[in-house]
Amino acid sequence: MLFEDLALPDPLLQAVRDLGFEKPTPIQAQALPELLKGKDIAGQAQTGTGKTACFLLGTLNAVMQTERPADGSPRALCIAPTRELAIQIARDAEQLTTYLDLRVTVCCGGLSWTKQKQELEEGTDIVVGTPGRLLDYEKRRILKLHNIQVAVVDEADRMYDMGFIDDINHLFRYMPKRDLRQSMLFSATLSYEIMRLAERHMNNPVKVRIAPEKLVVDVIEEELYHVGRHEKVNLLLGLLQREQPKRAMVFVNRKVDGEELTWRLNHNGYEAVYLSGDLPQRKRSRIIDAMKDGNIALLVATDVASRGIHVDDVTHVFNWDVPQDPEDYVHRIGRTARAGNEGKALTLADEETVLNLPAVEKMLDRKIPTVFADDDAFMPDRAGRFRRTKNVYTGWPPPSLKDVLGKDDDDDEDGDDRGDSSDGGKKRRRRRGERGPKPEASEATAASAAGDSEAGEAATTSGGGERKRRRRSRRKPEGEASSAEAAAPADGGEASASAASGDAPEKKRRRRRRGGKGGGEGGEAAPAEGAPSEG
């Protein structure tokens, strides 16, 4: 079957030709004929099989058959679990709408709230976004869902894992009834929970399933290595040297492992970049764009952050850990062998994550081929001790891109130097309230400071200078007169009285100062301030 055999409108068919697509993938060949008839679809397909183009062609075909509402409200809504996936879907939609007068708007976190709000208020045809940001716009009545003709939920299994099901149910509640719109749902697996979601919001969906043994395409060569956790870095370095991947991705279960692994790979001569959900959206977008442009050869990423990275020439996938969720294994190795290419997936199972292996093999309904690693497969780790700081180490930008990207893309937010990062040090000084070195004093200031101390004390007539003289007088032995106090002018007789009564108790002087013009303690009149104290 070819795309010309499908009943696609001419604008869509021409856009497909421009993209170089001739023959539909299995999921497209089974689902597109039903979508073009206006039926709902619940599809099961692994990553990299063309399901994005499948539901986008069905969505655009339905939108073309309706007129744009007068209020500019959208006619199609695509929901994705992550920002990267939403941005990727929007880019694919823009490529397919080359010959159509349709507007596509992205609504996700990390991007300008005002810009997205302005696009929604000005009017749009297709909205692609994440559940959180879509829910925010809907609650503020910025996003209007009463004219939705097509609703798409992509990566439905990931929606459950991330806790977005309640948000999705809320969005569907404000759409037209399920018999008045077309709905599509795609997932790596059609579990019981996924089918419940489909039955709640879809109108007799057509189920398009892929056989369990076909969840992983045949062109992916899989290998499993059992290794101790203390030797995983050495084995990974050996596998990288043996395989010499053109472009590879390394998946980790924990963010802290990804940060340290990236640092060790960089210190062993590999230009690795770390992609995590904790990074700002601007930096994440730059890293993903660099990966797609071929400027990054080795990417370390978590499962959530890697969603939406569609790169056709990834040759190797390394699983640093056996994933906790069996479905993540399918998503991980699906990053390679895309668009008919071949790929290789290597998994490292240590004494902790090997407990996740039975669930993965049960879902695949087969055993992953195990390979024994001999001593030659381990390479020494030349990196030293990793010191974690408050900044996430990403290795961005790699040394080969610093001259190309310029200073604007420098990793200002990351303390790439684990010990003495200049940027991190400045931030710590500001947070602690410390100040930098004081400017050197001028010659006039130095000359003034080097003057006669007695002349300076004599010129001091403020209350602060008086208190300093009193403290000095108390530290001197009894009967010894201070030359500075003798030179200081008397202020109402108080200075001379203080000099004469240097051994007076501090409590009496405080009582005289508190008494003022009124009486002292016990109703007795306070002595005059200039009068000598009682011995």
C-alpha positions in Angstrom: 0.0 0.0 0.0 1.2 3.5 -0.8 0.0 6.9 0.4 -1.5 7.5 -3.0 -3.8 4.6 -2.4 -5.3 6.3 0.6 -8.1 8.9 0.2 -5.9 11.8 1.5 -6.8 15.3 0.3 -4.4 16.8 -2.2 -2.8 19.3 0.2 -2.0 16.6 2.7 -0.8 14.2 0.0 1.6 16.9 -1.4 3.0 17.6 2.0 3.6 13.9 2.5 5.5 13.7 -0.8 7.6 16.7 0.2 8.6 14.9 3.4 9.7 11.9 1.4 7.1 9.4 2.6 5.9 6.9 0.1 4.8 3.8 1.9 2.8 3.9 5.2 4.0 2.1 8.3 2.0 -0.8 9.7 0.2 1.4 12.2 -0.5 4.0 9.5 -1.8 1.4 7.1 -4.2 0.0 9.6 -5.4 3.2 11.3 -5.5 5.8 8.6 -8.3 4.2 6.6 -10.5 4.2 9.7 -9.5 7.7 10.6 -10.3 9.1 7.2 -13.8 7.6 7.7 -14.3 9.6 10.9 -14.0 6.7 13.3 -12.4 6.8 16.7 -9.1 4.9 17.1 -7.4 3.3 20.1 -4.0 2.4 18.8 -1.1 0.4 20.3 2.3 1.2 18.7 5.8 1.5 19.9 7.9 4.7 19.5 9.3 5.3 16.1 6.5 3.6 14.0 5.0 6.8 12.6 2.0 7.1 14.9 2.5 10.9 15.2 2.1 11.3 11.5 -0.8 8.9 11.6 -3.0 10.9 14.0 -1.9 14.2 12.6 -3.1 13.2 9.1 -6.4 12.1 10.5 -6.7 15.3 12.5 -5.9 17.6 9.6 -8.3 15.7 7.4 -11.2 16.2 9.9 -10.3 19.9 10.4 -10.3 20.6 6.7 -14.0 19.5 6.5 -15.2 22.1 9.0 -15.2 25.9 8.9 -13.3 28.1 11.3 -15.5 29.3 14.2 -16.3 33.0 14.4 -14.7 33.3 17.9 -11.4 31.8 16.7 -11.6 28.9 19.1 -9.6 25.8 18.2 -11.1 22.8 16.4 -8.5 20.2 17.3 -6.7 19.4 20.6 -3.6 17.2 20.9 -2.5 16.3 24.5 1.1 15.1 25.2 2.7 14.2 28.5 5.9 16.2 28.1 7.0 19.5 26.7 9.4 18.1 24.3 6.8 15.7 22.8 4.3 18.6 22.5 6.8 20.8 20.7 7.8 17.9 18.4 4.1 17.2 17.5 3.6 20.9 16.7 6.6 20.9 14.4 5.4 17.9 12.6 1.9 19.5 12.2 3.5 22.6 10.7 5.3 20.5 8.1 2.0 18.8 7.1 0.1 22.1 6.9 2.4 23.6 4.4 -0.4 23.8 1.8 -3.1 24.6 4.3 -4.2 27.8 5.9 -4.2 26.4 9.5 -2.6 27.8 12.6 -0.9 25.5 15.2 -0.3 26.7 18.7 1.8 25.1 21.4 0.7 25.4 25.0 3.2 24.0 27.5 5.3 25.1 30.4 8.7 26.7 30.1 7.6 28.9 27.2 6.1 32.4 27.3 2.7 32.5 29.0 1.8 35.8 27.4 2.7 34.7 23.9 0.7 31.6 24.1 -2.2 33.5 25.6 -2.1 36.0 22.8 -2.1 33.3 20.1 -5.2 31.7 21.7 -7.0 35.0 22.0 -6.2 35.9 18.4 -7.6 32.6 17.2 -6.0 29.2 16.2 -7.1 25.9 14.6 -5.0 23.3 16.3 -3.7 23.3 19.9 -0.9 21.0 21.1 0.1 21.1 24.7 0.7 19.4 28.1 -2.2 18.8 30.5 -1.0 21.3 33.2 -0.7 24.3 30.9 -3.9 23.4 29.0 -5.8 23.2 32.3 -4.5 26.6 33.4 -5.7 28.3 30.2 -9.1 26.5 30.4 -9.8 27.5 33.9 -9.1 31.1 33.0 -11.4 30.8 30.0 -8.6 31.6 27.7 -8.7 28.1 26.0 -12.3 27.5 24.7 -13.1 23.8 24.0 -16.7 24.0 23.0 -15.8 23.7 19.2 -13.3 20.9 19.5 -13.9 18.5 16.6 -10.9 16.2 17.1 -9.2 15.2 20.4 -6.0 13.2 20.5 -4.3 11.7 23.6 -0.7 10.6 22.8 1.4 8.4 25.2 -1.6 7.6 27.3 0.4 5.1 29.3 2.8 7.9 30.3 -0.2 10.1 31.3 -1.1 7.5 33.9 2.5 7.3 35.2 2.8 11.1 35.6 -0.7 11.5 37.2 -2.3 13.5 34.4 -5.5 11.4 34.1 -7.6 13.8 36.3 -6.5 16.7 34.2 -7.4 14.9 31.0 -10.9 14.0 32.4 -11.4 17.7 33.2 -10.5 18.8 29.7 -12.8 16.2 28.1 -15.6 17.4 30.3 -15.7 20.8 28.5 -15.5 19.4 25.0 -18.5 18.4 22.9 -20.0 15.0 23.6 -18.1 12.0 22.3 -20.6 11.3 19.5 -20.1 14.8 18.2 -16.3 14.7 17.9 -13.6 12.3 16.7 -11.2 10.9 19.3 -7.8 9.2 19.1 -5.7 7.5 21.7 -2.3 6.0 21.2 -0.2 4.2 23.7 2.7 1.7 23.8 0.4 -0.8 25.5 -3.4 -0.9 25.7 -3.7 -1.9 29.4 -6.9 -2.2 31.3 -6.6 1.4 32.6 -6.0 2.7 29.1 -9.1 1.0 27.7 -11.2 2.3 30.6 -10.1 5.8 29.6 -10.9 5.1 26.0 -14.4 3.7 26.8 -15.2 6.8 28.9 -14.3 9.4 26.3 -14.5 7.7 22.9 -17.3 6.5 20.7 -16.9 2.8 19.9 -13.2 3.1 19.2 -11.6 0.8 16.7 -8.7 -1.1 18.4 -5.5 -1.3 16.4 -3.1 -3.5 18.1 0.4 -4.7 17.3 1.4 -8.2 18.3 3.4 -8.3 21.6 6.4 -9.8 19.8 6.4 -6.8 17.5 6.6 -4.3 20.3 10.3 -4.2 19.5 11.1 -4.1 15.8 13.2 -7.0 14.4 16.0 -4.7 13.2 17.1 -3.9 16.8 19.8 -6.1 18.1 19.6 -6.5 21.9 22.2 -7.5 24.4 22.1 -7.9 28.2 25.2 -7.6 30.5 25.2 -8.7 34.2 27.7 -6.5 36.0 28.4 -5.1 39.5 27.4 -1.6 40.1 31.0 -0.6 40.9 32.1 -1.8 37.5 29.3 -0.3 35.3 31.3 2.8 34.3 34.3 0.6 33.2 32.0 -1.7 31.2 30.2 1.2 29.5 33.5 2.8 28.5 34.6 -0.5 27.1 31.3 -0.9 25.1 31.6 2.6 23.8 35.1 1.9 22.6 34.1 -1.4 21.0 30.9 -0.2 19.3 32.1 3.3 18.2 28.5 4.6 17.9 27.8 7.3 15.4 25.1 8.7 17.7 24.0 7.1 21.0 21.6 7.7 23.9 22.2 6.5 27.4 19.1 6.1 29.6 19.2 6.3 33.4 16.5 5.6 36.1 17.7 8.3 38.5 18.6 11.9 37.8 21.6 11.8 40.2 23.1 8.9 38.2 22.7 10.8 35.0 24.5 13.8 36.3 27.5 11.9 37.6 27.7 9.6 34.5 27.8 12.6 32.2 30.6 14.1 34.2 32.6 10.8 34.1 32.1 10.4 30.3 33.3 14.0 29.7 36.4 13.4 31.8 37.1 10.2 29.9 37.2 11.9 26.5 33.5 11.7 25.4 31.4 14.8 24.6 28.3 13.8 26.5 25.4 16.0 27.4 22.8 15.4 30.1 19.1 16.1 29.5 16.9 16.2 32.6 13.5 17.5 33.5 15.0 19.8 36.1 16.7 21.9 33.4 15.1 25.2 32.2 13.0 24.8 29.1 15.2 27.0 27.1 18.3 24.9 27.8 16.3 21.6 27.2 15.2 22.9 23.8 18.7 23.9 22.8 20.0 20.4 23.7 17.3 18.7 21.8 17.8 20.9 18.8 21.5 20.2 18.9 20.8 16.5 19.1 18.5 16.6 16.1 21.0 18.7 14.1 23.7 16.1 14.7 25.9 18.2 17.0 25.6 15.8 19.9 27.0 12.3 19.6 26.2 11.1 23.1 23.1 12.1 25.1 22.4 11.0 28.6 18.8 11.3 29.5 16.0 10.3 31.8 12.8 8.6 30.5 10.5 11.6 30.9 12.9 14.1 29.4 13.6 11.9 26.4 10.0 11.8 25.2 9.7 13.8 22.0 13.2 13.3 20.8 12.7 12.0 17.3 16.1 11.4 15.7 16.3 8.9 12.8 20.1 8.2 12.9 20.5 7.0 16.5 22.6 3.8 16.1 22.9 2.7 19.7 20.9 2.8 22.9 22.5 2.0 26.3 20.3 1.2 29.3 22.4 2.2 32.3 19.7 0.5 34.4 17.0 -1.9 33.8 13.9 0.4 33.8 11.4 0.0 36.7 8.5 0.3 34.3 8.6 -2.5 31.6 7.0 -0.1 29.1 10.0 2.2 29.4 12.2 -0.4 28.0 10.1 -0.3 24.8 10.3 3.4 24.6 14.0 3.5 25.3 15.1 1.1 22.6 12.5 2.5 20.2 14.8 5.6 19.9 17.0 3.5 17.6 16.2 1.6 14.3 13.8 4.4 13.2 12.6 5.0 9.7 13.8 1.5 8.6 17.3 1.8 9.9 19.1 -0.8 12.0 20.0 -0.3 15.7 21.5 -1.9 18.7 20.3 -1.8 22.4 22.6 -2.8 25.2 21.4 -3.1 28.8 23.5 -3.1 32.0 21.8 -5.1 34.8 23.4 -4.6 38.3 22.6 -6.3 41.5 19.9 -3.7 42.2 18.1 -3.1 38.9 18.2 -6.8 37.8 15.1 -7.3 39.9 13.2 -5.3 37.2 14.3 -7.7 34.5 11.6 -10.4 34.9 8.8 -7.9 34.4 10.4 -6.6 31.2 10.9 -10.1 29.8 7.4 -11.0 30.7 6.0 -8.1 28.7 8.2 -8.9 25.7 7.2 -12.6 26.1 10.8 -13.6 25.5 14.3 -13.5 27.0 16.7 -10.8 26.3 19.9 -12.3 24.9 22.6 -12.4 27.6 26.3 -11.7 26.7 29.2 -12.4 29.0 31.6 -9.5 29.4 35.3 -10.7 29.6 38.1 -8.7 31.1 38.9 -7.0 27.8 35.5 -5.4 27.8 36.3 -3.2 30.9 38.2 0.1 30.4 39.8 2.1 33.3 37.9 5.1 34.5 40.3 8.1 34.3 37.8 10.5 36.1 38.4 11.4 39.7 36.0 11.9 42.5 32.7 13.5 41.5 31.7 16.3 43.8 28.0 17.3 43.6 27.1 21.0 43.8 23.8 22.9 43.9 24.0 23.3 40.1 23.1 20.4 37.8 26.0 19.3 35.7 24.9 18.9 32.0 28.1 19.2 30.0 26.4 21.8 27.8 27.7 23.2 25.6 30.2 20.6 24.5 33.7 21.9 23.7 33.2 21.4 19.9 30.2 23.8 20.0 31.4 26.6 22.2 32.9 28.5 19.3 29.9 28.0 17.2 27.2 28.8 19.7 29.0 31.8 21.3 28.8 33.2 24.8 25.0 33.3 24.8 24.8 29.6 25.0 27.3 29.1 27.7 26.2 26.9 30.6 25.9 29.8 33.1 23.5 27.8 35.3 25.7 24.8 35.7 28.8 24.5 37.9 30.8 22.5 35.3 33.9 22.8 37.4 33.0 20.6 40.4 35.3 22.4 42.8 35.8 26.1 41.9 33.0 27.2 39.6 33.3 31.0 39.3 29.6 31.5 38.6 28.5 29.3 41.4 30.9 31.0 43.8 29.5 34.4 43.0 26.0 33.2 43.6 27.0 31.7 46.9 28.6 35.0 48.0 25.6 37.0 47.2 23.2 34.5 49.0 25.3 34.6 52.1 25.5 38.3 52.1 29.3 38.4 51.7 30.9 41.2 49.9 33.8 41.2 47.5 37.1 42.9 48.2 36.8 46.6 49.2 38.3 49.2 46.9 41.7 50.5 47.9 41.7 53.8 49.9 42.8 56.9 48.1 45.9 58.8 49.0 43.9 61.6 50.7 42.0 59.0 52.8 45.3 57.3 53.8 46.8 60.6 54.7 43.8 61.5 56.9 43.9 58.1 58.6 47.6 58.5 59.3 47.1 61.8 61.2 47.5 62.4 64.9 45.1 60.3 66.9 44.9 62.8 69.7 43.8 65.6 67.3 41.1 63.3 66.0 39.8 62.5 69.4 39.9 66.2 70.4 37.8 67.0 67.4 35.2 64.4 68.2 32.2 65.9 69.9 29.4 63.5 69.1 27.7 61.1 71.5 29.5 58.2 69.9 32.9 59.7 70.6 31.9 60.4 74.2 31.0 56.7 74.7 34.4 55.6 73.2 36.3 57.9 75.7 34.3 56.4 78.6 35.2 52.9 77.6 38.9 53.8 77.3 38.7 55.5 80.7 37.3 52.4 82.4 40.2 50.2 81.0 42.9 52.6 82.4 44.3 52.1 85.9 42.9 54.2 88.6 44.4 57.7 88.8 45.9 57.6 85.3 44.7 60.5 83.2 44.2 60.1 79.5 45.9 62.7 77.3 43.1 62.4 74.8 40.4 63.0 77.4 42.3 66.0 78.8 42.6 67.5 75.3 38.9 66.9 74.6 36.6 69.9 75.3 34.2 69.6 78.1 30.5 69.3 77.2 28.5 70.7 80.1 31.2 69.3 82.5 30.3 65.7 81.8 33.6 64.9 80.1 35.7 66.1 83.0 33.4 64.4 85.5 33.8 61.2 83.7 37.6 61.5 83.7 37.6 62.2 87.4 35.2 59.3 88.1 36.8 56.7 86.0 36.4 54.1 88.8 32.7 54.8 89.3 30.4 51.8 89.0 28.7 51.5 85.6 25.3 51.0 87.2 25.3 54.4 88.8 26.2 56.1 85.6 23.4 54.3 83.8 21.0 55.3 86.6 22.0 59.0 86.2 21.4 58.8 82.5 18.0 57.2 82.9 17.0 59.6 85.7 17.3 62.7 83.5 15.4 65.6 85.0 13.1 63.4 87.1 13.8 61.6 90.3 16.0 58.6 90.6 15.2 55.2 92.0 13.2 55.0 95.2 11.9 58.6 94.8 15.3 60.2 95.5 16.3 63.0 93.3 19.0 62.1 90.7 22.2 64.0 91.1 23.2 66.5 88.6 24.8 64.9 85.5 28.0 66.9 85.9 28.3 66.2 89.7 31.0 63.8 90.8 29.8 60.4 91.8 30.1 59.0 95.3 33.1 57.0 96.1 
